[in-house]
């Protein structure tokens, strides 16, 4: 196989909320057009419409949020009400939360497109039924920090990919990895490591993340041996940080900055022709 990035995730609806507004049609297109797998954080409205939204409410991402919706859970807002609330930016106004059904329609239209679904607040059987209704299981990675949910979804939709993301302190992440490793990665196809804090006082070109470099290297070896994909999530990075991760042999990422990430990868691999 040619050396290169083979799976990367565009976090929080494709744009990460940094390069583009998150969880709207524009941001998902942005993630797909950059070659990534946009992430949909699945929530449920009061009238049982599954939508992509990371937070339990709209406080953080809405523009000029009406007073009656401040601090109001998505589970108490209807789908029709959601469509009246702008989550765009001044540069990209009139953007709205999208439904899982709308996203699945886009997957149906283009079988080369993939989607990551991060579990938030919906019944697993309800989501599995919609995935099967649209026959898009092979285009989806279902993600959670709870292994039992991944195994439940895998039992309902066997063709789906499953990702166990591991967060917390460096020691907690290492302990969680060793736990899932001891379980032989049962029901899991991908493991994501949160690299966590980046120390700006350390020199560029070296390892600047809290999660120890030797552990990431060992985790990569262990997952490869079991046929599991190892993915890293560097919350912040400069091009040299991506180079340092790539130098370990990691070839799967989740990022909040798709354009910045793909530019760094183009430089890294272009210089290795």
C-alpha positions in Angstrom: 0.0 0.0 0.0 1.3 3.5 -0.8 2.3 5.4 2.3 -0.2 8.1 3.1 -3.2 9.1 5.2 -5.9 6.5 4.6 -8.6 7.5 7.1 -9.1 10.9 8.8 -12.0 12.5 10.5 -13.2 16.1 10.2 -14.3 16.7 13.8 -17.6 18.3 14.8 -19.5 18.4 11.6 -16.6 18.8 9.2 -15.4 22.3 10.0 -14.6 21.8 13.6 -16.1 25.2 14.4 -12.8 26.8 13.5 -12.4 26.8 9.8 -16.1 26.5 9.2 -19.3 26.7 11.3 -19.9 23.2 12.8 -22.8 20.7 12.2 -24.4 22.4 9.2 -24.6 21.5 5.5 -21.8 23.7 4.6 -19.4 22.2 7.1 -20.2 18.6 6.1 -19.5 19.4 2.5 -16.2 21.1 3.6 -15.1 17.9 5.4 -16.1 15.7 2.5 -14.4 17.9 -0.2 -11.2 17.9 1.8 -11.2 14.1 1.6 -12.2 13.5 5.2 -15.0 11.7 7.1 -17.1 14.4 8.8 -18.3 13.7 12.3 -21.9 13.9 13.2 -22.8 14.1 17.0 -26.2 12.5 17.1 -28.9 14.1 19.3 -32.7 13.8 19.5 -35.3 16.6 19.2 -38.5 16.7 21.2 -40.4 15.2 18.2 -37.9 12.4 17.8 -35.8 13.7 14.8 -32.2 12.6 15.0 -29.9 15.6 14.4 -26.2 16.3 14.3 -25.2 18.5 17.2 -22.3 18.2 19.6 -23.7 20.0 22.6 -26.9 19.4 24.6 -28.1 22.9 23.8 -27.6 25.7 21.2 -25.9 28.2 23.5 -22.4 27.9 22.0 -23.0 27.7 18.3 -26.2 29.8 17.6 -26.1 33.3 16.4 -28.4 35.7 18.2 -30.1 32.8 20.0 -33.6 33.8 21.1 -34.0 34.0 24.8 -36.6 31.2 25.0 -33.9 28.8 23.6 -31.0 29.7 25.9 -30.0 26.7 28.0 -32.9 24.7 26.6 -32.0 21.1 25.8 -32.3 19.9 22.2 -34.6 17.2 23.6 -37.1 20.0 24.4 -36.9 21.7 21.0 -38.8 20.5 17.8 -37.2 20.0 14.5 -39.2 22.8 13.0 -38.0 25.2 15.7 -34.4 24.1 15.1 -34.7 25.2 11.5 -35.4 28.8 12.5 -32.2 29.1 14.5 -29.0 30.2 12.6 -25.8 28.5 13.6 -23.7 30.1 10.9 -21.2 32.9 11.0 -21.3 36.4 9.6 -19.4 35.1 6.6 -21.7 32.1 6.3 -25.1 33.1 7.5 -28.4 31.1 7.4 -26.9 27.8 8.4 -29.0 25.3 10.3 -28.6 22.0 12.2 -28.9 19.0 9.9 -30.8 15.8 10.5 -29.3 12.4 10.3 -31.7 11.5 7.5 -30.4 14.4 5.4 -26.8 13.2 5.9 -27.8 9.6 5.0 -29.3 10.8 1.8 -26.0 12.4 0.9 -24.3 9.1 1.6 -26.7 7.3 -0.6 -26.0 9.7 -3.4 -22.3 9.1 -3.2 -21.1 5.7 -2.0 -17.5 7.1 -1.7 -18.5 9.4 1.1 -18.2 8.2 4.7 -19.5 9.6 8.0 -18.4 9.3 11.6 -21.3 9.2 14.1 -20.3 10.0 17.7 -22.9 8.8 20.1 -24.5 11.4 22.3 -28.2 11.0 23.3 -30.3 8.7 21.2 -31.6 5.1 21.6 -29.1 2.8 19.8 -31.9 0.6 18.2 -33.5 3.8 16.8 -30.3 4.9 15.2 -29.5 1.4 13.9 -33.0 1.2 12.3 -32.4 4.5 10.4 -29.0 3.3 9.2 -30.5 0.0 7.9 -33.4 1.9 6.3 -31.0 3.9 4.2 -28.6 1.0 3.8 -25.5 3.1 4.6 -23.9 0.9 7.3 -20.7 0.3 5.3 -20.2 4.1 5.0 -20.4 4.8 8.7 -18.1 4.6 11.7 -20.0 4.6 15.0 -17.9 6.2 17.8 -18.2 6.2 21.6 -16.0 6.0 24.7 -18.4 3.3 25.9 -17.4 -0.1 24.6 -20.8 -1.7 25.4 -22.5 0.8 23.1 -20.1 0.0 20.2 -20.8 -3.7 20.7 -24.5 -3.2 20.8 -24.4 -1.2 17.5 -22.1 -3.8 15.9 -24.6 -6.5 16.8 -27.4 -4.6 15.2 -25.5 -3.4 12.1 -22.6 -5.9 11.6 -21.1 -4.1 8.6 -20.6 -0.8 10.5 -17.1 0.3 11.7 -16.8 1.0 15.4 -14.4 3.4 17.1 -13.5 3.5 20.8 -12.2 7.0 21.6 -10.1 7.2 24.7 -9.9 10.5 26.6 -9.0 11.8 30.1 -5.5 12.2 31.7 -2.6 10.5 30.0 -2.6 7.8 32.7 -6.4 7.2 32.2 -6.0 7.0 28.5 -3.2 4.4 28.8 -5.2 2.4 31.3 -8.3 2.4 29.0 -6.2 1.3 26.1 -4.7 -1.6 28.1 -8.3 -2.6 29.1 -9.6 -2.8 25.6 -6.4 -4.5 24.5 -6.9 -7.1 27.2 -10.4 -7.7 25.7 -8.8 -8.3 22.3 -10.6 -5.2 20.9 -13.9 -7.1 20.9 -16.5 -5.5 18.6 -14.1 -2.6 17.8 -12.4 -1.7 14.5 -10.7 1.6 15.5 -9.2 3.1 18.6 -8.7 6.8 18.9 -6.2 8.3 21.3 -6.6 11.9 22.5 -3.1 13.3 22.6 -4.3 16.1 24.9 -2.3 19.2 25.9 0.3 20.6 23.6 3.3 22.2 25.4 4.2 25.4 23.5 7.4 25.8 25.5 8.9 22.7 23.9 10.7 23.1 20.6 8.9 22.5 17.3 9.9 19.3 15.6 9.8 17.2 18.8 7.0 15.6 20.7 5.0 18.3 22.4 1.9 16.3 23.6 1.0 15.1 27.1 0.4 11.6 26.0 3.8 10.0 25.9 5.3 9.3 22.5 6.6 5.8 23.5 3.1 4.8 24.5 1.6 5.9 21.2 4.3 4.0 19.3 3.6 0.8 21.4 -0.2 1.3 20.9 0.3 1.5 17.1 2.3 -1.8 17.2 -0.3 -3.5 19.3 -3.3 -2.4 17.2 -1.5 -3.3 13.9 -0.9 -6.8 15.2 -4.6 -7.2 15.9 -5.8 -5.6 12.6 -7.2 -2.5 14.4 -6.8 1.0 13.1 -5.2 3.4 15.5 -6.2 7.0 15.2 -4.9 10.1 17.0 -6.7 13.3 17.9 -4.3 16.2 18.3 -6.6 19.0 19.5 -4.0 21.7 18.6 -1.1 21.4 16.2 1.4 23.1 14.0 2.7 21.4 10.8 5.8 20.1 12.7 3.5 18.4 15.2 1.7 16.5 12.4 5.1 15.6 11.1 6.2 14.2 14.5 3.0 12.0 14.7 3.4 10.8 11.1 7.1 9.9 11.8 5.8 7.4 14.3 3.9 5.6 11.6 0.4 6.9 12.5 -1.8 7.3 9.4 -5.2 8.1 10.8 -6.2 11.3 12.5 -9.2 13.3 13.8 -8.8 17.1 13.5 -10.7 20.3 14.0 -8.7 22.1 11.2 -9.2 20.1 7.9 -7.5 22.6 5.6 -4.5 23.1 8.0 -4.2 19.4 8.4 -4.3 18.5 4.7 -1.7 21.2 3.9 0.7 19.7 6.5 0.2 16.2 5.1 0.7 17.4 1.5 4.0 18.9 2.6 5.1 15.8 4.5 4.3 13.3 1.8 5.3 15.6 -1.1 8.8 15.9 0.4 9.1 12.1 0.4 8.5 11.5 -3.3 
